[in-house]
Amino acid sequence: MRKYFRVVKCMFKNYPVVSNSIIYGSLCVGAEFSQQCITKKLMSTPPQPIDTDMVARYAIYGTTIGGPLLAVWYRWLDNKFVGTSIKIISRKLLIDQFFMTPQLLVIFYVAMSVMEKKSNLFEECRQKFLPTFKNSCMFWLPVQSINFLLVPPAFRVTYVGCCSFAWVNILCWIKRQEY
């Protein structure tokens, strides 16, 4: 078991973007799959099949867009603001939530619209950005406080990915809503 943890630690140290992208993408897939199991299998009468195309889109987004962006972002944030004082953590929280999060939400909605081949790539983002951002603040501010205070930098994206399992379920639900 120790050997396994050494290998994982080595992968995260030597290949942080790739390692975090694979984990983040896998967690996005798991979140979308579990969300569909709830909404399509348990809450629908009759049960509906899993939308595998949507699961694939979350795999693409999480592995090739979200994971790499977050890995690079947290590395930059940790190098720019070193330490765990209240002042530094507050800066990280505010910059993360009010600078990076809006960009990630726009990227998410536009990337999904591109993959869904929608004619207006920005319409869903325009309709859902504010409700998504409000929910994001309620969810991520406490989660990121723990992240910046307690989680070692090498595991920040993995921690965020694990929390994203819950967040992507919320995001999937918001995405399916009509506004």
MILUM-891697 format. One record per atom (N, C-alpha, C): residue in one letter; x, y, z. Coordinates in steps of 0.1 Angstrom, whole numbers, padded with zeros to 4 digits, always signed. Last residue first. Layout:
AXYZ ...
END
This chain:
Y-0347+0284-0181 Y-0348+0297-0175 Y-0354+0307-0185 E-0348+0250-0172 E-0352+0260-0182 E-0353+0274-0175 Q-0321+0229-0162 Q-0333+0238-0159 Q-0336+0247-0170 R-0298+0216-0167 R-0310+0210-0172 R-0323+0219-0170 K-0279+0231-0153 K-0278+0231-0167 K-0291+0225-0173 I-0286+0225-0126 I-0288+0239-0131 I-0289+0238-0147 W-0277+0198-0126 W-0291+0201-0124 W-0295+0215-0129 C-0250+0202-0131 C-0258+0194-0141 C-0273+0197-0139 L-0243+0216-0108 L-0242+0222-0121 L-0250+0215-0132 I-0247+0196-0089 I-0255+0209-0088 I-0255+0215-0102 N-0228+0178-0098 N-0242+0174-0096 N-0251+0186-0096 V-0206+0194-0095 V-0210+0191-0108 V-0224+0185-0108 W-0204+0195-0066 W-0207+0207-0074 W-0212+0204-0088 A-0197+0168-0060 A-0210+0174-0055 A-0214+0186-0063 F-0174+0168-0074 F-0183+0157-0076 F-0197+0161-0071 S-0159+0188-0064 S-0166+0190-0077 S-0176+0179-0080 C-0146+0176-0043 C-0157+0185-0040 C-0166+0188-0053 C-0128+0163-0059 C-0137+0155-0051 C-0149+0164-0047 G-0115+0185-0072 G-0122+0175-0080 G-0132+0167-0071 V-0103+0197-0050 V-0114+0204-0057 V-0122+0195-0066 Y-0085+0176-0044 Y-0095+0180-0034 Y-0107+0187-0041 T-0071+0177-0068 T-0078+0165-0065 T-0089+0168-0054 V-0061+0203-0067 V-0070+0200-0078 V-0078+0187-0075 R-0044+0200-0043 R-0055+0210-0044 R-0065+0206-0055 F-0022+0185-0039 F-0034+0178-0040 F-0047+0187-0041 A+0000+0201-0038 A+0000+0191-0048 A-0013+0184-0050 P-0005+0218-0015 P-0007+0223-0029 P-0007+0212-0039 P-0025+0202+0011 P-0012+0205+0005 P-0014+0209-0010 V-0052+0218+0027 V-0048+0209+0017 V-0034+0212+0011 L-0059+0239+0046 L-0055+0226+0050 L-0049+0217+0040 L-0065+0264+0034 L-0060+0264+0047 L-0053+0250+0051 F-0075+0260+0009 F-0063+0269+0010 F-0057+0268+0024 N-0097+0242+0015 N-0086+0239+0005 N-0073+0247+0008 I-0113+0257+0033 I-0106+0244+0037 I-0094+0241+0028 S-0121+0276+0015 S-0114+0280+0027 S-0106+0268+0033 Q-0134+0262-0005 Q-0120+0267-0008 Q-0113+0272+0005 V-0158+0256+0009 V-0149+0245+0004 V-0135+0250+0002 P-0169+0282+0013 P-0164+0274+0025 P-0155+0263+0020 L-0171+0290-0015 L-0164+0298-0005 L-0160+0290+0007 W-0187+0271-0029 W-0172+0271-0030 W-0165+0279-0020 F-0215+0274-0023 F-0208+0261-0022 F-0193+0263-0021 M-0221+0301-0027 M-0225+0294-0015 M-0218+0281-0013 C-0210+0306-0052 C-0205+0313-0040 C-0208+0306-0027 S-0226+0289-0068 S-0211+0287-0067 S-0206+0293-0055 N-0250+0301-0067 N-0249+0288-0061 N-0234+0285-0059 K-0243+0324-0082 K-0248+0326-0068 K-0246+0312-0060 F-0236+0313-0107 F-0226+0320-0099 F-0230+0321-0084 T-0261+0303-0115 T-0250+0293-0113 T-0239+0300-0104 P-0276+0326-0118 P-0280+0316-0108 P-0268+0306-0105 L-0258+0339-0138 L-0261+0345-0125 L-0266+0334-0115 F-0259+0320-0161 F-0246+0324-0154 F-0249+0329-0140 K-0281+0313-0176 K-0278+0305-0164 K-0266+0310-0156 Q-0284+0330-0199 Q-0295+0327-0190 Q-0291+0321-0176 R-0258+0330-0209 R-0264+0343-0206 R-0276+0340-0196 C-0254+0303-0214 C-0245+0310-0205 C-0252+0323-0200 E-0273+0299-0234 E-0274+0292-0222 E-0266+0299-0211 E-0262+0317-0255 E-0275+0318-0249 E-0277+0312-0235 F-0238+0312-0268 F-0238+0320-0256 F-0251+0321-0249 L-0242+0298-0292 L-0232+0293-0282 L-0233+0300-0268 N-0267+0290-0310 N-0263+0302-0302 N-0255+0297-0290 S-0269+0264-0319 S-0267+0275-0329 S-0262+0288-0322 K-0250+0237-0305 K-0261+0246-0304 K-0258+0258-0314 K-0235+0213-0302 K-0238+0219-0315 K-0250+0228-0315 E-0226+0204-0279 E-0240+0201-0281 E-0244+0206-0295 M-0200+0215-0279 M-0201+0201-0280 M-0216+0196-0283 V-0209+0242-0275 V-0201+0238-0287 V-0203+0223-0289 S-0221+0241-0250 S-0229+0245-0262 S-0222+0241-0275 M-0198+0234-0235 M-0209+0224-0236 M-0218+0228-0248 A-0184+0258-0238 A-0178+0245-0243 A-0189+0235-0244 V-0201+0276-0226 V-0198+0277-0240 V-0193+0264-0246 Y-0202+0267-0199 Y-0214+0267-0207 Y-0211+0268-0222 F-0173+0267-0193 F-0182+0255-0191 F-0194+0256-0201 I-0166+0294-0197 I-0160+0283-0205 I-0168+0271-0204 V-0183+0306-0177 V-0185+0309-0191 V-0178+0298-0200 L-0171+0294-0154 L-0185+0292-0158 L-0188+0295-0172 L-0145+0303-0155 L-0147+0289-0157 L-0162+0286-0160 Q-0150+0331-0151 Q-0144+0326-0164 Q-0146+0311-0166 P-0160+0331-0125 P-0168+0336-0136 P-0163+0331-0150 T-0136+0319-0111 T-0149+0312-0112 T-0158+0318-0124 M-0116+0339-0112 M-0115+0326-0119 M-0128+0320-0122 F-0126+0361-0097 F-0119+0363-0109 F-0119+0350-0117 F-0141+0353-0074 F-0146+0365-0082 F-0138+0368-0095 Q-0128+0330-0064 Q-0142+0331-0066 Q-0147+0342-0075 D-0100+0337-0064 D-0105+0324-0070 D-0120+0326-0073 I-0100+0361-0050 I-0094+0360-0064 I-0100+0348-0071 L-0110+0353-0025 L-0117+0363-0033 L-0112+0363-0048 L-0092+0333-0017 L-0107+0330-0018 L-0113+0340-0028 K-0068+0347-0016 K-0069+0335-0025 K-0084+0333-0028 R-0074+0366+0004 R-0070+0370-0010 R-0073+0359-0020 S-0078+0348+0025 S-0089+0357+0021 S-0086+0362+0006 I-0052+0337+0028 I-0064+0329+0024 I-0075+0337+0019 I-0038+0360+0036 I-0035+0353+0023 I-0047+0345+0019 K-0051+0367+0060 K-0050+0377+0049 K-0048+0370+0036 I-0047+0344+0076 I-0061+0348+0072 I-0061+0358+0060 S-0020+0325+0063 S-0026+0335+0072 S-0040+0338+0067 T-0006+0306+0049 T-0019+0302+0053 T-0025+0312+0063 G+0015+0309+0019 G+0012+0310+0033 G-0003+0306+0036 V+0017+0329-0010 V+0023+0318-0002 V+0019+0320+0012 F+0006+0337-0039 F+0002+0340-0025 F+0006+0328-0016 K+0019+0327-0061 K+0017+0341-0060 K+0014+0345-0045 N+0018+0299-0058 N+0031+0306-0060 N+0030+0321-0057 D-0010+0295-0057 D-0001+0291-0046 D+0013+0297-0047 L-0017+0304-0083 L-0023+0310-0071 L-0014+0307-0058 W-0004+0286-0100 W-0001+0300-0100 W-0005+0307-0087 R-0016+0262-0092 R-0001+0263-0091 R+0002+0278-0091 Y-0042+0268-0098 Y-0039+0266-0084 Y-0024+0267-0082 W-0040+0270-0127 W-0045+0281-0119 W-0041+0280-0104 V-0032+0244-0135 V-0023+0256-0137 V-0027+0268-0128 A-0054+0230-0127 A-0041+0226-0122 A-0031+0238-0124 L-0075+0242-0140 L-0075+0243-0125 L-0061+0239-0120 L-0069+0236-0167 L-0071+0250-0162 L-0069+0251-0147 P-0070+0207-0167 P-0057+0215-0169 P-0058+0229-0165 G-0098+0203-0159 G-0087+0198-0151 G-0074+0206-0154 G-0113+0217-0180 G-0114+0220-0165 G-0102+0216-0157 I-0103+0204-0205 I-0104+0219-0202 I-0104+0222-0187 T-0099+0177-0205 T-0091+0185-0214 T-0093+0200-0212 T-0115+0165-0185 T-0101+0161-0187 T-0093+0170-0195 G-0140+0179-0185 G-0132+0177-0172 G-0118+0174-0175 Y-0148+0178-0212 Y-0147+0191-0205 Y-0137+0189-0193 I-0149+0150-0217 I-0140+0159-0225 I-0138+0172-0217 A-0167+0142-0197 A-0154+0136-0198 A-0144+0145-0205 Y-0190+0156-0205 Y-0184+0160-0193 Y-0170+0154-0191 R-0194+0143-0230 R-0191+0157-0230 R-0185+0162-0217 A-0201+0117-0220 A-0188+0119-0228 A-0184+0134-0229 V-0225+0123-0209 V-0214+0118-0200 V-0201+0120-0208 M-0239+0129-0232 M-0237+0140-0222 M-0226+0136-0213 D-0239+0104-0245 D-0233+0116-0251 D-0230+0127-0241 T-0254+0089-0227 T-0240+0087-0228 T-0232+0098-0235 D-0279+0093-0208 D-0274+0100-0220 D-0259+0099-0220 I-0296+0064-0197 I-0285+0073-0195 I-0281+0080-0208 P-0331+0061-0203 P-0317+0056-0205 P-0307+0068-0201 Q-0356+0065-0177 Q-0350+0068-0190 Q-0336+0063-0191 P-0384+0049-0162 P-0370+0053-0162 P-0365+0055-0176 P-0417+0064-0170 P-0408+0053-0167 P-0393+0057-0167 T-0406+0084-0145 T-0415+0073-0147 T-0420+0074-0162 S-0377+0094-0127 S-0385+0094-0140 S-0394+0082-0140 M-0361+0091-0106 M-0372+0101-0105 M-0380+0102-0117 L-0342+0071-0111 L-0350+0070-0099 L-0362+0080-0099 K-0332+0076-0137 K-0336+0062-0133 K-0345+0062-0121 K-0328+0103-0141 K-0334+0095-0152 K-0338+0081-0148 T-0319+0115-0117 T-0330+0121-0124 T-0336+0112-0134 I-0299+0095-0107 I-0310+0101-0099 I-0322+0106-0107 C-0284+0091-0130 C-0290+0080-0123 C-0302+0084-0114 Q-0275+0117-0134 Q-0284+0111-0144 Q-0291+0099-0138 Q-0257+0119-0113 Q-0269+0129-0114 Q-0279+0123-0123 S-0239+0100-0119 S-0247+0098-0107 S-0259+0107-0107 F-0228+0111-0143 F-0235+0098-0143 F-0244+0096-0131 E-0217+0135-0133 E-0228+0135-0143 E-0235+0122-0143 A-0198+0124-0115 A-0209+0133-0110 A-0221+0133-0120 G-0182+0109-0131 G-0189+0102-0120 G-0201+0111-0115 V-0172+0129-0148 V-0179+0118-0153 V-0188+0112-0143 C-0158+0144-0128 C-0168+0150-0136 C-0178+0140-0142 L-0139+0125-0121 L-0149+0129-0111 L-0160+0136-0118 S-0124+0123-0144 S-0131+0111-0139 S-0142+0115-0129 G-0113+0149-0146 G-0122+0144-0156 G-0130+0132-0152 Y-0097+0149-0123 Y-0108+0158-0124 Y-0119+0154-0134 I-0079+0128-0129 I-0088+0127-0118 I-0100+0136-0119 I-0067+0139-0153 I-0074+0126-0153 I-0083+0124-0141 S-0057+0163-0142 S-0067+0163-0153 S-0075+0150-0154 N-0038+0155-0124 N-0050+0162-0119 N-0061+0163-0130 S-0020+0143-0141 S-0026+0136-0130 S-0039+0142-0126 V-0013+0165-0159 V-0019+0152-0164 V-0026+0145-0153 V-0002+0183-0140 V-0014+0187-0149 V-0021+0174-0154 P+0019+0170-0127 P+0007+0175-0120 P-0005+0178-0129 Y+0041+0150-0129 Y+0031+0152-0139 Y+0018+0158-0133 N+0056+0148-0105 N+0063+0149-0118 N+0053+0153-0130 K+0037+0148-0084 K+0048+0157-0084 K+0054+0159-0098 F+0019+0129-0092 F+0014+0142-0089 F+0025+0152-0089 M+0036+0107-0093 M+0029+0111-0105 M+0024+0125-0103 C+0045+0105-0066 C+0054+0108-0077 C+0047+0113-0089 K+0020+0098-0054 K+0027+0110-0050 K+0037+0115-0061 V+0017+0073-0066 V+0007+0083-0068 V+0013+0097-0065 V+0039+0059-0056 V+0038+0061-0070 V+0028+0072-0074 R+0034+0060-0028 R+0046+0067-0034 R+0045+0069-0049 F+0010+0045-0027 F+0010+0060-0024 F+0022+0067-0029 Y+0021+0020-0034 Y+0011+0026-0043 Y+0010+0041-0040 K+0038+0016-0013 K+0044+0017-0026 K+0034+0024-0035 R+0019+0012+0008 R+0028+0024+0008 R+0035+0026-0006 M+0008-0012+0000 M+0000+0000+0000 M+0009+0013+0000 
END
